[in-house]
Amino acid sequence: MTTTTGTPSRNGVDTATLFATIDAVKGQPEIAKFQFRAANTWVSGTHSRSTASGFFGALQELSHKSDTVIEFDHPEVLVGADHAPTPVEYLLHAIAACLTAGVANIAAARGVQLTKVTSTVTGDIDLLGILGLSDQVRNGYEQIRVTFSIEGDADEETLRGIVEQSRRRSAVYDVLANPTPVAIDVVTH
């Protein structure tokens, strides 16, 4: 009989690596400093294309296994050609994905086996601000709502606690809920 020992995994999370990463950062906090980057190019009209490839982290320049290219556009009703979702729709995907990743990691760390995690994210926006028709209406979302459906081998209180801890630790939630300085530099040719 052959016995295979693999990396311990729960919910698709390599828990040994998760805990080793936490321990490494505790011992050397400077490795926690990361810089993510995106390069965007205008295509035409409201259509643009972004590429994510390299980033800095763990004191070194790193690259993703492959470049990711994301298309952005506006629907025809908003003077676009509807080649892709709008940037504000990607923001909804970003908070859903960040919270879901946190749920998987936290559940794994707590020894909870998940069987289903889904979420629906909605954002309400009033175009009067963006179109310059009102100084009383903000340009961005008025409100974003995330609704989770979560199932696993834990009671309701534990599952709700996992989602709450994910919210408290979510980078995307933090960026949306707290002012983040944004600097815009312009180079002309």
Secondary structure, 3 states (H helix, E strand, C coil): CCCCCCCCEECCEEHHHHHHHHHHHHHCHHHHCCEECCEEEEEECCEEEEEEEEEEECCEEEEEEEEEEEEECCCHHHCCCCCCCCHHHHHHHHHHHHHHHHHHHHHHHCCCCEEEEEEEEEEECCHHHHCCCCCCCCCCCCEEEEEEEEEECCCHHHHHHHHHHHHHHCHHHHHHHCCCCCCCCCCCC
